[in-house]
């Protein structure tokens, strides 16, 4: 079966702009989680969506937001980009959360 | 504060030798742990997991050991191969309430296999 698909793979944005990243989970998976990966902070939890509802949120500013659609596809948005937002953004899907996570290959965001 | 961490940032082993990657965790209430492998340009890939009611679990060439007394987790890779070269993360699956869980990752250990 198809894995978790994240688009785009690479993005370059300018400070102050906003960006939207997309994640298509494995068919049948209803939970989608997002993580930010940087060399300094490692992998950090952003938020989790389940059945179109944000169920959990990590310690990130309000500039980071997301949503989930009825087909379980999820998007995350970062507004007013800062240089420190440069990172690999990963999403992971699972049936209902809690176990069986499958990660996508990520979106590499560079803010200049 | 609570965290999941790794003891060594890098590990080099000869091809064919066994590798041991260690991890310490601090949340004694955690009941589920996962090891991931991440290759360059890819997302984390599941290797093996273990629940807190177990001390050991074996997969194909991999074994995870859990010592709850000292809150220590290790991943053993038998007969390490060049394809095992990657960054390895341990992760703690924490219950965040309301049916939600989140993974808390360690910093990672980069394993290099010397041919």
Backbone of each chain as ProteinMPNN parsed JSONL, in Angstrom:
{"seq_chain_A": "XXXXXXXXXXXXXXXXXXXXXXXXXXXXXXXXXXXXXXXXXXXXXXXXXXXXXXXXXXXXXXXXXXXXXXXXXXXXXXXXXXXXXXXXXXXXXXXXXXXXXXXXXXXXXXXX", "coords_chain_A": {"N_chain_A": [[0.855, -1.193, 0.0], [0.322, 2.338, -0.47], [2.612, 4.686, 0.957], [3.077, 7.262, 3.449], [2.578, 10.413, 2.158], [4.245, 13.373, 1.537], [4.066, 16.722, 0.55], [5.276, 19.913, -0.622], [8.517, 18.429, -1.445], [10.704, 20.041, -1.071], [11.195, 23.433, -0.097], [11.709, 26.893, -0.461], [11.561, 29.82, 1.265], [10.941, 33.286, 2.038], [11.752, 35.328, 4.822], [9.017, 36.326, 6.846], [7.085, 35.56, 5.074], [4.397, 33.194, 4.473], [3.697, 29.653, 4.741], [2.42, 26.577, 3.46], [2.165, 23.208, 4.156], [1.685, 19.854, 3.026], [0.188, 16.702, 3.856], [-0.485, 13.427, 3.089], [-2.023, 10.745, 4.482], [-1.552, 7.192, 5.119], [-3.882, 5.085, 3.56], [-6.889, 4.729, 5.308], [-5.818, 5.378, 7.741], [-6.445, 7.474, 10.459], [-5.301, 9.248, 12.175], [-3.063, 11.915, 12.221], [0.098, 13.165, 12.782], [2.386, 15.841, 13.343], [5.805, 16.742, 13.088], [8.714, 18.638, 13.886], [11.992, 18.772, 12.706], [15.194, 19.638, 13.58], [18.748, 20.332, 13.514], [19.637, 21.301, 15.967], [17.56, 21.075, 17.907], [16.488, 18.607, 17.478], [13.963, 16.123, 16.975], [10.767, 17.345, 17.312], [7.526, 17.437, 18.663], [4.729, 18.754, 17.033], [1.816, 18.919, 16.499], [-1.227, 16.94, 16.712], [-3.727, 15.47, 14.739], [-6.981, 14.152, 14.577], [-9.686, 12.647, 13.107], [-10.453, 15.139, 11.943], [-10.062, 16.921, 13.994], [-8.026, 18.817, 16.17], [-6.145, 17.184, 18.42], [-4.072, 17.326, 20.135], [-1.369, 19.43, 21.056], [1.898, 20.65, 20.604], [4.657, 22.465, 22.111], [4.783, 25.048, 20.582], [4.799, 28.263, 18.932], [1.84, 30.264, 18.166], [1.986, 30.774, 15.484], [2.268, 28.495, 14.137], [0.113, 26.267, 12.731], [-2.55, 23.996, 11.935], [-4.595, 21.668, 10.045], [-7.106, 19.209, 9.428], [-8.608, 17.266, 6.939], [-11.712, 15.79, 5.775], [-11.014, 13.478, 4.47], [-8.851, 12.644, 5.821], [-6.429, 13.709, 5.058], [-3.887, 16.091, 5.795], [-2.89, 19.415, 6.535], [-0.286, 21.703, 7.335], [0.405, 24.952, 8.495], [2.591, 27.682, 8.466], [2.938, 30.853, 9.591], [4.244, 34.178, 9.029], [7.102, 33.69, 8.647], [10.192, 32.786, 10.186], [13.798, 32.827, 10.367], [14.604, 30.748, 11.991], [12.718, 28.843, 11.586], [13.47, 27.178, 9.647], [13.747, 23.899, 8.717], [13.275, 20.31, 8.778], [10.163, 19.114, 8.132], [8.076, 16.74, 9.334], [5.511, 14.356, 8.846], [3.441, 11.953, 10.421], [1.459, 9.093, 10.164], [-1.169, 7.164, 11.655], [-3.375, 4.496, 12.606], [-5.238, 5.109, 14.717], [-3.741, 6.624, 16.348], [-1.23, 6.515, 18.928], [0.068, 4.109, 18.43], [1.89, 2.232, 15.922], [2.957, 4.132, 14.049], [3.664, 5.657, 10.933], [6.04, 7.303, 9.095], [6.329, 10.058, 6.804], [8.533, 11.216, 4.145], [9.128, 13.8, 4.569], [9.144, 17.436, 4.439], [11.455, 19.697, 3.365], [12.087, 22.73, 4.595], [13.387, 25.841, 3.897], [14.211, 28.93, 5.147], [14.93, 32.116, 4.102]], "CA_chain_A": [[0.0, 0.0, 0.0], [1.087, 3.571, -0.562], [3.027, 5.201, 2.242], [2.691, 8.628, 3.771], [3.104, 11.31, 1.116], [4.341, 14.776, 1.926], [4.407, 17.629, -0.539], [6.356, 19.534, -1.533], [9.698, 17.888, -0.768], [11.602, 21.156, -0.732], [10.617, 24.775, -0.198], [12.517, 28.02, -0.014], [10.692, 30.969, 1.502], [11.574, 34.472, 2.596], [11.25, 35.744, 6.142], [7.786, 37.077, 6.829], [6.079, 34.882, 4.264], [3.761, 32.043, 5.099], [3.869, 28.44, 3.962], [1.499, 25.485, 3.751], [2.705, 21.895, 3.826], [0.612, 18.879, 2.923], [0.479, 15.323, 4.238], [-1.528, 12.444, 2.795], [-1.702, 9.567, 5.289], [-1.858, 5.869, 4.585], [-5.324, 4.884, 3.466], [-7.469, 4.127, 6.501], [-5.268, 6.011, 8.944], [-7.217, 8.661, 10.809], [-4.473, 10.144, 12.992], [-1.884, 12.506, 11.582], [0.914, 13.983, 13.682], [3.435, 16.613, 12.687], [7.026, 16.936, 13.869], [9.752, 19.482, 13.319], [13.318, 18.231, 12.972], [16.322, 20.547, 13.365], [19.979, 19.795, 14.108], [19.802, 21.725, 17.355], [16.479, 20.637, 18.805], [16.059, 17.249, 17.17], [12.575, 15.933, 16.551], [9.848, 17.884, 18.293], [6.111, 17.276, 18.345], [3.981, 19.985, 16.75], [0.409, 18.67, 16.826], [-1.849, 15.724, 16.222], [-5.112, 15.588, 14.318], [-7.741, 12.901, 14.497], [-11.064, 12.932, 12.673], [-10.584, 16.573, 11.644], [-9.947, 17.707, 15.23], [-6.705, 18.836, 16.793], [-6.288, 16.472, 19.678], [-2.921, 17.595, 20.987], [-0.494, 20.441, 20.475], [3.188, 20.786, 21.266], [5.036, 23.776, 22.601], [5.185, 25.908, 19.479], [3.967, 29.481, 18.912], [0.599, 30.228, 17.409], [2.249, 30.889, 14.036], [2.174, 27.13, 13.61], [-1.254, 25.778, 12.82], [-2.805, 22.899, 11.014], [-5.977, 21.224, 9.938], [-7.266, 17.892, 8.814], [-9.802, 17.206, 6.12], [-12.549, 14.603, 6.0], [-10.324, 12.293, 3.924], [-7.703, 12.489, 6.733], [-5.276, 14.513, 4.635], [-3.64, 17.176, 6.744], [-1.999, 20.509, 6.156], [0.163, 22.586, 8.397], [0.702, 26.28, 8.018], [3.442, 28.517, 9.31], [2.826, 32.249, 9.151], [5.318, 35.09, 9.42], [8.259, 32.816, 8.779], [11.448, 33.255, 10.762], [14.935, 32.005, 9.952], [14.641, 29.562, 12.844], [11.711, 27.852, 11.168], [14.111, 26.275, 8.687], [13.735, 22.582, 9.338], [12.579, 19.228, 8.08], [8.86, 18.915, 8.745], [7.667, 15.355, 9.116], [4.226, 13.929, 9.36], [3.318, 10.53, 10.691], [0.064, 8.685, 10.277], [-1.455, 5.9, 12.315], [-4.807, 4.181, 12.544], [-5.976, 5.937, 15.665], [-2.789, 7.243, 17.256], [-0.785, 5.695, 20.039], [0.925, 3.026, 17.988], [1.874, 1.996, 14.488], [3.191, 5.346, 13.282], [4.463, 5.608, 9.712], [6.454, 8.654, 8.749], [6.635, 10.439, 5.446], [9.926, 11.603, 3.931], [9.309, 15.151, 5.058], [9.304, 18.629, 3.607], [12.594, 20.496, 3.817], [11.789, 24.16, 4.477], [14.498, 26.763, 4.133], [13.773, 30.325, 5.221], [16.097, 32.98, 3.824]], "C_chain_A": [[0.882, 1.231, 0.0], [1.422, 4.056, 0.847], [2.47, 6.585, 2.486], [3.37, 9.564, 2.769], [3.089, 12.747, 1.603], [4.757, 15.608, 0.717], [4.426, 19.057, -0.05], [7.525, 18.93, -0.763], [10.63, 18.986, -0.301], [10.879, 22.48, -0.96], [11.655, 25.79, 0.254], [11.592, 29.22, 0.089], [11.516, 32.1, 2.11], [10.958, 34.784, 3.95], [9.989, 36.585, 5.991], [6.684, 36.447, 5.987], [5.39, 33.799, 5.08], [3.894, 30.835, 4.174], [2.849, 27.398, 4.406], [2.118, 24.184, 3.26], [1.574, 20.873, 3.87], [1.095, 17.477, 3.282], [-0.715, 14.441, 3.896], [-1.187, 11.158, 3.526], [-1.946, 8.271, 4.525], [-3.372, 5.696, 4.604], [-5.852, 4.157, 4.705], [-6.944, 4.693, 7.811], [-6.03, 7.308, 9.216], [-6.435, 9.663, 11.646], [-3.277, 10.617, 12.196], [-1.195, 13.405, 12.593], [1.99, 14.677, 12.868], [4.597, 16.81, 13.651], [7.968, 17.863, 13.11], [11.104, 18.88, 13.68], [14.389, 19.247, 12.603], [17.564, 19.941, 13.991], [20.117, 20.141, 15.587], [18.795, 21.135, 18.314], [16.018, 19.216, 18.55], [14.625, 17.221, 16.678], [11.639, 16.402, 17.653], [8.421, 17.803, 17.782], [5.449, 18.636, 18.142], [2.513, 19.851, 17.137], [-0.063, 17.357, 16.22], [-3.3, 16.007, 15.883], [-5.729, 14.205, 14.2], [-9.176, 13.259, 14.165], [-11.34, 14.427, 12.606], [-10.467, 17.475, 12.873], [-8.512, 17.674, 15.732], [-6.845, 18.254, 18.184], [-5.18, 16.827, 20.666], [-2.023, 18.601, 20.287], [0.782, 20.52, 21.278], [3.465, 22.232, 21.624], [5.612, 24.631, 21.485], [4.284, 27.141, 19.472], [2.76, 29.342, 18.003], [0.775, 30.406, 15.907], [2.156, 29.522, 13.342], [0.742, 26.642, 13.806], [-1.446, 24.651, 11.817], [-4.277, 22.626, 10.899], [-5.982, 19.853, 9.288], [-8.598, 17.869, 8.094], [-10.53, 15.876, 6.343], [-11.918, 13.337, 5.421], [-9.034, 12.003, 4.683], [-6.433, 13.19, 6.258], [-5.13, 15.714, 5.567], [-2.72, 18.209, 6.108], [-1.511, 21.191, 7.421], [0.605, 23.899, 7.772], [1.627, 26.984, 9.013], [3.37, 29.926, 8.757], [4.022, 33.044, 9.643], [6.61, 34.318, 9.688], [9.479, 33.529, 9.343], [12.57, 32.324, 10.303], [14.977, 30.685, 10.731], [13.606, 28.516, 12.51], [12.27, 26.907, 10.11], [14.286, 24.914, 9.35], [13.183, 21.56, 8.365], [11.271, 19.0, 8.827], [8.344, 17.537, 8.332], [6.248, 15.145, 9.587], [4.233, 12.414, 9.497], [1.846, 10.186, 10.792], [-0.038, 7.365, 11.022], [-2.963, 5.695, 12.3], [-5.615, 5.108, 13.452], [-5.063, 6.674, 16.618], [-2.382, 6.264, 18.342], [0.133, 4.565, 19.659], [0.917, 2.962, 16.467], [2.054, 3.238, 13.637], [4.03, 5.042, 12.046], [4.765, 7.039, 9.295], [6.586, 8.833, 7.24], [8.102, 10.837, 5.348], [10.191, 13.058, 4.3], [9.334, 16.215, 3.988], [10.447, 19.435, 4.194], [12.288, 21.954, 3.536], [13.031, 24.969, 4.811], [13.95, 28.178, 4.097], [14.998, 31.217, 5.07], [15.728, 34.447, 4.051]], "O_chain_A": [[2.04, 1.182, 0.414], [0.653, 3.874, 1.791], [1.527, 7.025, 1.828], [4.583, 9.504, 2.567], [2.057, 13.267, 2.026], [5.668, 15.249, -0.029], [3.666, 19.399, 0.857], [7.51, 18.927, 0.468], [11.27, 18.87, 0.744], [10.072, 22.625, -1.878], [12.382, 25.572, 1.223], [10.924, 29.591, -0.877], [12.62, 31.899, 2.617], [9.776, 34.528, 4.181], [9.906, 37.447, 5.116], [5.504, 36.753, 6.158], [5.755, 33.529, 6.224], [4.167, 30.976, 2.981], [2.465, 27.344, 5.574], [2.539, 24.071, 2.109], [0.629, 21.006, 4.648], [2.248, 17.117, 3.046], [-1.828, 14.686, 4.362], [-0.167, 10.535, 3.23], [-2.485, 8.277, 3.418], [-4.049, 6.11, 5.545], [-5.333, 3.113, 5.098], [-7.554, 4.509, 8.864], [-6.231, 8.127, 8.319], [-6.865, 10.805, 11.809], [-2.569, 9.823, 11.576], [-1.814, 14.289, 13.184], [2.443, 14.169, 11.843], [4.411, 17.014, 14.851], [8.015, 17.871, 11.88], [11.335, 18.518, 14.833], [14.483, 19.667, 11.45], [17.458, 19.12, 14.902], [20.656, 19.354, 16.365], [19.151, 20.736, 19.423], [15.234, 18.673, 19.328], [14.141, 18.164, 16.051], [11.704, 15.922, 18.784], [8.148, 18.068, 16.611], [5.587, 19.543, 18.963], [2.023, 20.58, 18.0], [0.585, 16.759, 15.361], [-4.011, 16.684, 16.625], [-5.09, 13.238, 13.784], [-9.805, 14.068, 14.848], [-12.334, 14.915, 13.145], [-10.746, 18.671, 12.789], [-7.864, 16.627, 15.718], [-7.581, 18.778, 19.021], [-5.33, 16.652, 21.875], [-1.934, 18.614, 19.059], [0.749, 20.462, 22.508], [2.614, 23.106, 21.459], [6.813, 24.901, 21.462], [3.147, 27.088, 19.942], [2.673, 28.426, 17.185], [-0.17, 30.213, 15.141], [1.987, 29.43, 12.126], [0.233, 26.615, 14.926], [-0.595, 24.402, 10.964], [-5.102, 23.257, 11.559], [-5.001, 19.411, 8.69], [-9.594, 18.394, 8.591], [-10.025, 14.971, 7.008], [-12.259, 12.233, 5.845], [-8.215, 11.201, 4.233], [-5.454, 13.251, 7.002], [-6.113, 16.271, 6.055], [-1.888, 17.895, 5.256], [-2.211, 21.254, 8.432], [1.117, 23.931, 6.652], [1.457, 26.886, 10.228], [3.701, 30.167, 7.596], [4.724, 32.627, 10.564], [7.128, 34.303, 10.804], [9.76, 34.687, 9.033], [12.325, 31.186, 9.903], [15.342, 29.642, 10.188], [13.608, 27.426, 13.081], [11.609, 25.943, 9.724], [14.899, 24.801, 10.412], [12.696, 21.893, 7.284], [11.278, 18.723, 10.027], [8.2, 17.228, 7.149], [5.833, 15.692, 10.608], [4.939, 11.704, 8.78], [1.075, 10.902, 11.43], [0.891, 6.557, 11.017], [-3.725, 6.618, 12.014], [-6.541, 5.791, 13.014], [-5.526, 7.281, 17.584], [-3.099, 5.308, 18.638], [0.911, 4.1, 20.493], [0.061, 3.553, 15.809], [1.384, 3.393, 12.616], [4.985, 4.268, 12.106], [3.867, 7.87, 9.161], [6.907, 7.898, 6.506], [8.829, 10.803, 6.34], [11.341, 13.495, 4.34], [9.52, 15.939, 2.803], [10.421, 19.812, 5.365], [12.233, 22.372, 2.379], [13.641, 24.801, 5.867], [13.302, 28.577, 3.13], [15.972, 31.091, 5.811], [16.567, 35.33, 3.872]]}, "seq_chain_B": "XXXXXXXXXXXXXXXXXXXXXXXXXXXXXXXXXXXXXXXXXXXXXXXXXXXXXXXXXXXXXXXXXXXXXXXXXXXXXXXXXXXXXXXXXXXXXXXXXXXXXXXXXXXXXXXXXXX", "coords_chain_B": {"N_chain_B": [[13.902, 18.321, 33.586], [11.46, 16.23, 31.913], [12.654, 13.854, 29.623], [13.89, 12.115, 26.74], [16.791, 10.572, 26.03], [19.956, 9.95, 24.381], [23.032, 8.164, 24.854], [25.379, 8.377, 23.324], [26.551, 10.356, 20.646], [27.696, 9.498, 18.232], [28.651, 6.434, 16.623], [30.907, 4.045, 15.613], [31.347, 1.066, 13.86], [32.744, -2.075, 12.921], [32.016, -3.79, 9.932], [29.977, -6.613, 10.234], [30.357, -6.868, 12.946], [28.674, -6.642, 16.159], [26.317, -4.11, 17.084], [25.595, -1.741, 19.608], [23.268, 0.44, 20.771], [22.44, 2.974, 22.948], [19.977, 4.332, 25.247], [18.518, 6.636, 27.456], [15.776, 7.246, 29.563], [13.424, 9.387, 31.236], [10.854, 9.493, 32.184], [9.123, 7.656, 34.238], [6.604, 6.689, 34.037], [6.116, 6.041, 31.461], [5.052, 3.731, 28.994], [5.576, 2.602, 26.575], [7.872, 2.147, 24.042], [9.881, 3.029, 21.242], [12.105, 2.237, 18.602], [13.699, 3.983, 16.015], [14.992, 4.245, 12.691], [16.785, 6.469, 10.744], [17.549, 7.387, 7.584], [19.582, 9.355, 5.384], [17.822, 12.03, 4.016], [15.378, 10.869, 4.324], [12.361, 9.978, 6.123], [11.907, 8.987, 9.613], [12.152, 5.507, 10.168], [10.378, 2.762, 11.307], [11.793, 0.419, 13.544], [11.741, -1.413, 15.768], [9.677, -2.105, 18.606], [8.773, -1.829, 22.107], [6.938, -2.737, 24.968], [6.273, -1.664, 28.333], [5.835, -3.813, 29.965], [7.512, -5.748, 29.243], [10.866, -7.083, 29.058], [12.573, -7.59, 27.063], [12.776, -7.778, 23.542], [12.744, -9.311, 20.404], [13.71, -8.908, 16.986], [14.243, -9.178, 13.478], [17.529, -9.554, 13.303], [17.72, -7.54, 15.168], [17.491, -6.483, 18.566], [15.738, -5.313, 21.33], [16.267, -4.048, 24.52], [14.919, -3.46, 27.694], [15.325, -1.783, 30.651], [13.734, -1.15, 33.364], [14.296, -0.436, 35.908], [16.56, 1.207, 35.976], [15.788, 2.909, 34.083], [16.481, 2.585, 31.292], [17.185, 1.963, 27.91], [18.051, -0.127, 25.211], [19.336, -0.783, 21.93], [20.202, -3.482, 20.049], [22.082, -4.482, 17.331], [22.662, -7.134, 15.326], [25.462, -8.563, 13.588], [26.298, -6.264, 11.987], [25.65, -4.361, 9.086], [26.666, -2.558, 6.079], [24.383, -1.246, 5.138], [23.094, -0.604, 7.447], [24.003, 1.755, 8.321], [23.117, 4.816, 9.554], [21.053, 7.261, 11.267], [19.975, 6.631, 14.506], [17.128, 6.666, 16.515], [15.662, 6.679, 19.735], [12.368, 6.59, 20.965], [9.805, 7.771, 23.023], [6.548, 6.964, 23.719], [4.134, 8.987, 24.668], [1.281, 9.372, 26.687], [-0.971, 11.816, 26.128], [-3.408, 12.447, 27.017], [-6.997, 12.516, 26.519], [-7.139, 10.55, 24.611], [-5.017, 10.972, 22.963], [-1.648, 10.654, 21.831], [1.871, 11.315, 21.937], [5.04, 11.301, 20.381], [8.121, 11.401, 21.984], [11.301, 12.18, 21.244], [14.702, 11.019, 21.429], [17.996, 12.504, 21.008], [19.42, 11.18, 19.056], [21.636, 8.751, 17.581], [24.358, 8.5, 15.487], [25.146, 5.955, 13.438], [27.912, 4.5, 12.007], [29.109, 2.271, 9.653], [31.937, 0.451, 9.142], [33.449, -0.805, 6.326]], "CA_chain_B": [[12.626, 18.042, 32.97], [11.365, 14.899, 31.329], [13.279, 13.786, 28.301], [14.398, 10.831, 26.291], [18.078, 10.937, 25.458], [20.899, 8.918, 23.982], [24.3, 8.361, 25.526], [26.478, 8.683, 22.413], [26.073, 10.929, 19.399], [28.209, 8.744, 17.083], [29.137, 5.092, 16.892], [31.489, 3.402, 14.426], [31.552, -0.366, 14.065], [33.207, -2.831, 11.763], [31.016, -4.643, 9.3], [29.94, -7.948, 10.8], [30.306, -6.796, 14.402], [27.387, -6.263, 16.744], [26.226, -2.714, 17.513], [24.695, -1.48, 20.73], [22.926, 1.86, 20.886], [21.782, 3.134, 24.244], [19.03, 5.418, 25.434], [18.01, 6.806, 28.807], [14.533, 8.007, 29.621], [13.217, 9.879, 32.599], [9.452, 9.385, 32.59], [8.916, 6.281, 34.683], [5.238, 6.29, 33.716], [6.031, 5.658, 30.053], [4.82, 2.291, 28.869], [5.769, 2.144, 25.208], [9.082, 2.734, 23.476], [10.085, 2.654, 19.843], [13.374, 2.601, 17.957], [13.576, 4.36, 14.62], [16.197, 4.425, 11.878], [16.572, 7.521, 9.76], [18.585, 7.541, 6.575], [19.66, 10.702, 4.833], [16.775, 12.398, 3.072], [14.16, 10.091, 4.556], [11.771, 10.091, 7.441], [12.203, 7.871, 10.515], [11.576, 4.212, 9.8], [10.187, 1.891, 12.477], [12.636, -0.772, 13.635], [11.199, -2.337, 16.755], [9.105, -1.43, 19.759], [8.656, -2.647, 23.306], [6.064, -2.193, 26.017], [6.953, -1.677, 29.633], [5.641, -5.093, 30.645], [8.502, -6.658, 28.677], [12.258, -6.704, 29.267], [13.346, -7.863, 25.85], [11.995, -8.141, 22.365], [13.661, -9.572, 19.292], [13.236, -8.874, 15.624], [15.236, -9.726, 12.577], [18.86, -8.999, 13.589], [17.654, -6.489, 16.188], [16.943, -6.805, 19.877], [15.599, -4.162, 22.216], [16.264, -4.379, 25.939], [14.355, -2.404, 28.532], [15.615, -1.916, 32.072], [12.887, -0.135, 33.984], [14.879, -0.036, 37.195], [17.441, 2.345, 35.739], [15.183, 3.661, 32.976], [17.456, 2.484, 30.21], [16.725, 1.224, 26.725], [19.139, -0.317, 24.256], [19.065, -1.465, 20.663], [21.337, -4.281, 19.61], [22.008, -4.907, 15.942], [23.607, -8.227, 15.108], [26.121, -8.652, 12.284], [26.014, -4.972, 11.368], [25.926, -4.282, 7.657], [26.76, -1.171, 5.601], [23.04, -0.687, 5.027], [22.629, -0.189, 8.768], [24.5, 3.108, 8.567], [21.984, 5.747, 9.639], [20.865, 7.817, 12.608], [18.998, 5.85, 15.257], [16.439, 7.397, 17.569], [14.664, 6.045, 20.571], [11.234, 7.481, 21.181], [8.897, 7.414, 24.1], [5.194, 7.305, 23.317], [3.517, 9.499, 25.885], [-0.148, 9.617, 26.699], [-1.207, 13.243, 26.364], [-4.776, 12.623, 27.445], [-8.039, 12.609, 25.487], [-6.892, 9.575, 23.561], [-3.908, 11.396, 22.125], [-0.297, 10.306, 22.232], [2.903, 11.988, 21.167], [6.362, 10.719, 20.49], [9.219, 12.245, 22.452], [12.486, 11.547, 20.68], [16.044, 11.35, 21.854], [18.752, 13.298, 20.043], [19.88, 10.331, 17.968], [23.008, 8.253, 17.477], [24.723, 8.215, 14.101], [25.9, 4.713, 13.32], [28.698, 4.36, 10.782], [29.623, 0.912, 9.52], [33.209, 0.445, 8.412], [33.514, -2.051, 5.531]], "C_chain_B": [[12.607, 16.66, 32.36], [11.966, 14.915, 29.937], [13.637, 12.354, 27.98], [15.703, 11.128, 25.588], [18.929, 9.741, 25.13], [22.263, 9.226, 24.577], [25.393, 8.839, 24.578], [25.934, 9.291, 21.141], [26.54, 10.173, 18.169], [28.724, 7.398, 17.539], [29.669, 4.508, 15.594], [31.761, 1.945, 14.747], [32.039, -0.991, 12.771], [32.052, -3.679, 11.231], [31.112, -6.051, 9.881], [29.916, -7.972, 12.318], [28.877, -6.479, 14.86], [27.445, -4.805, 17.198], [25.269, -2.623, 18.691], [24.51, 0.015, 20.844], [22.075, 2.019, 22.129], [20.896, 4.373, 24.311], [18.591, 5.447, 26.89], [16.72, 7.607, 28.743], [14.259, 8.389, 31.063], [11.787, 9.733, 33.088], [9.136, 7.937, 32.956], [7.5, 5.781, 34.38], [5.092, 5.857, 32.265], [5.896, 4.154, 29.916], [5.063, 1.753, 27.462], [6.939, 2.9, 24.593], [9.317, 2.176, 22.081], [11.485, 3.068, 19.422], [13.1, 2.874, 16.486], [14.961, 4.479, 13.986], [15.889, 5.507, 10.852], [17.781, 7.626, 8.849], [18.498, 8.935, 5.974], [18.548, 10.941, 3.825], [15.464, 11.653, 3.258], [13.605, 10.374, 5.936], [12.162, 8.905, 8.315], [11.452, 6.61, 10.104], [11.523, 3.334, 11.038], [11.135, 0.691, 12.41], [11.984, -1.803, 14.538], [10.634, -1.538, 17.907], [9.033, -2.388, 20.936], [7.742, -1.953, 24.304], [6.717, -2.413, 27.369], [6.746, -2.964, 30.409], [6.583, -6.173, 30.11], [9.9, -6.146, 29.012], [13.059, -6.789, 27.973], [12.392, -8.211, 24.722], [12.959, -8.284, 21.2], [12.959, -9.457, 17.966], [14.284, -9.52, 14.739], [16.544, -8.954, 12.744], [18.846, -7.89, 14.633], [17.008, -7.007, 17.458], [16.845, -5.522, 20.671], [15.517, -4.688, 23.645], [15.752, -3.187, 26.727], [14.664, -2.706, 29.991], [14.867, -0.796, 32.794], [13.476, 0.373, 35.298], [15.756, 1.198, 37.043], [16.961, 3.194, 34.576], [16.133, 3.757, 31.788], [16.916, 1.555, 29.125], [17.94, 1.022, 25.829], [18.65, -1.064, 23.026], [20.327, -2.206, 20.27], [21.091, -4.712, 18.171], [23.082, -5.967, 15.738], [24.182, -8.168, 13.7], [25.853, -7.398, 11.462], [26.502, -4.915, 9.926], [26.035, -2.819, 7.213], [25.406, -0.49, 5.487], [22.441, -0.262, 6.361], [23.108, 1.213, 9.119], [23.343, 4.099, 8.481], [22.02, 6.4, 11.015], [19.742, 7.039, 13.276], [18.438, 6.684, 16.409], [15.625, 6.452, 18.43], [13.551, 7.07, 20.779], [10.333, 6.885, 22.25], [7.513, 7.859, 23.676], [4.405, 7.71, 24.548], [2.032, 9.751, 25.69], [-0.385, 11.083, 27.058], [-2.633, 13.523, 26.807], [-5.729, 12.714, 26.265], [-7.762, 11.675, 24.319], [-5.731, 9.904, 22.668], [-2.569, 10.966, 22.71], [0.676, 11.152, 21.425], [4.226, 11.31, 21.425], [7.346, 11.77, 20.979], [10.504, 11.533, 22.084], [13.749, 11.941, 21.427], [16.762, 12.078, 20.73], [19.267, 12.461, 18.876], [21.329, 9.926, 18.076], [23.281, 7.922, 16.027], [25.624, 6.994, 14.077], [26.61, 4.681, 11.971], [29.299, 2.964, 10.756], [30.85, 0.945, 8.616], [33.341, -0.869, 7.656], [34.794, -2.824, 5.812]], "O_chain_B": [[13.639, 15.991, 32.299], [11.802, 15.87, 29.178], [13.678, 11.493, 28.86], [15.709, 11.886, 24.617], [18.638, 8.628, 25.568], [22.617, 10.387, 24.782], [26.252, 9.625, 24.978], [24.947, 8.793, 20.599], [25.853, 10.194, 17.147], [29.171, 7.231, 18.674], [28.962, 4.48, 14.587], [32.338, 1.627, 15.786], [31.775, -0.493, 11.677], [31.235, -4.204, 11.988], [32.203, -6.608, 10.003], [29.509, -8.965, 12.921], [28.01, -6.107, 14.069], [28.489, -4.325, 17.642], [24.267, -3.335, 18.758], [25.474, 0.765, 20.996], [21.107, 1.286, 22.333], [21.05, 5.32, 23.54], [18.323, 4.403, 27.486], [16.598, 8.54, 27.949], [14.796, 7.786, 31.992], [11.532, 9.838, 34.288], [8.911, 7.1, 32.081], [7.234, 4.581, 34.461], [4.038, 5.351, 31.88], [6.545, 3.394, 30.634], [4.79, 0.585, 27.186], [6.989, 4.13, 24.622], [9.002, 1.024, 21.782], [11.988, 4.115, 19.831], [12.391, 2.132, 15.808], [15.953, 4.77, 14.654], [14.86, 5.464, 10.177], [18.891, 7.918, 9.292], [17.466, 9.601, 6.054], [18.356, 10.155, 2.897], [14.545, 11.786, 2.449], [14.282, 10.932, 6.799], [12.695, 7.917, 7.809], [10.276, 6.652, 9.743], [12.523, 3.184, 11.739], [11.265, 0.037, 11.375], [11.71, -2.928, 14.12], [11.068, -0.414, 18.159], [9.207, -3.597, 20.784], [7.777, -0.732, 24.457], [7.606, -3.252, 27.516], [7.417, -3.188, 31.417], [6.474, -7.346, 30.466], [10.106, -4.951, 29.222], [14.092, -6.137, 27.82], [11.355, -8.844, 24.92], [13.875, -7.478, 21.032], [11.798, -9.839, 17.812], [15.108, -10.31, 15.2], [16.625, -7.792, 12.345], [19.906, -7.348, 14.947], [16.109, -7.847, 17.429], [17.782, -4.724, 20.679], [14.795, -5.642, 23.935], [16.115, -2.043, 26.452], [14.303, -3.767, 30.502], [15.313, 0.35, 32.827], [13.179, 1.485, 35.734], [15.709, 2.114, 37.863], [17.666, 4.103, 34.137], [16.525, 4.839, 31.35], [16.291, 0.529, 29.392], [18.772, 1.92, 25.706], [17.704, -1.85, 23.07], [21.4, -1.61, 20.171], [20.03, -5.239, 17.838], [24.267, -5.715, 15.955], [23.503, -7.782, 12.749], [25.26, -7.459, 10.385], [27.604, -5.355, 9.597], [25.541, -1.931, 7.907], [25.294, 0.714, 5.716], [21.388, 0.375, 6.392], [22.663, 1.792, 10.109], [22.676, 4.2, 7.451], [22.907, 6.124, 11.823], [18.687, 6.817, 12.682], [19.178, 7.314, 17.165], [14.977, 5.536, 17.923], [13.793, 8.277, 20.765], [10.142, 5.673, 22.347], [7.323, 9.019, 23.309], [4.051, 6.868, 25.374], [1.596, 10.273, 24.664], [-0.043, 11.529, 28.153], [-3.031, 14.678, 26.958], [-5.305, 12.962, 25.136], [-8.109, 11.975, 23.176], [-5.476, 9.187, 21.7], [-2.39, 10.924, 23.928], [0.334, 11.648, 20.351], [4.5, 10.815, 22.518], [7.398, 12.884, 20.458], [10.768, 10.424, 22.548], [13.855, 13.036, 21.98], [16.218, 12.252, 19.639], [19.525, 13.006, 17.803], [22.155, 10.672, 18.603], [22.541, 7.162, 15.403], [26.725, 7.004, 14.627], [25.979, 4.818, 10.923], [29.923, 2.53, 11.724], [30.794, 1.409, 7.477], [33.345, -1.936, 8.27], [35.012, -3.889, 5.234]]}, "name": "protein", "num_of_chains": 2, "seq": "XXXXXXXXXXXXXXXXXXXXXXXXXXXXXXXXXXXXXXXXXXXXXXXXXXXXXXXXXXXXXXXXXXXXXXXXXXXXXXXXXXXXXXXXXXXXXXXXXXXXXXXXXXXXXXXXXXXXXXXXXXXXXXXXXXXXXXXXXXXXXXXXXXXXXXXXXXXXXXXXXXXXXXXXXXXXXXXXXXXXXXXXXXXXXXXXXXXXXXXXXXXXXXXXXXXXXXXXXXXXXXXXXXX"}
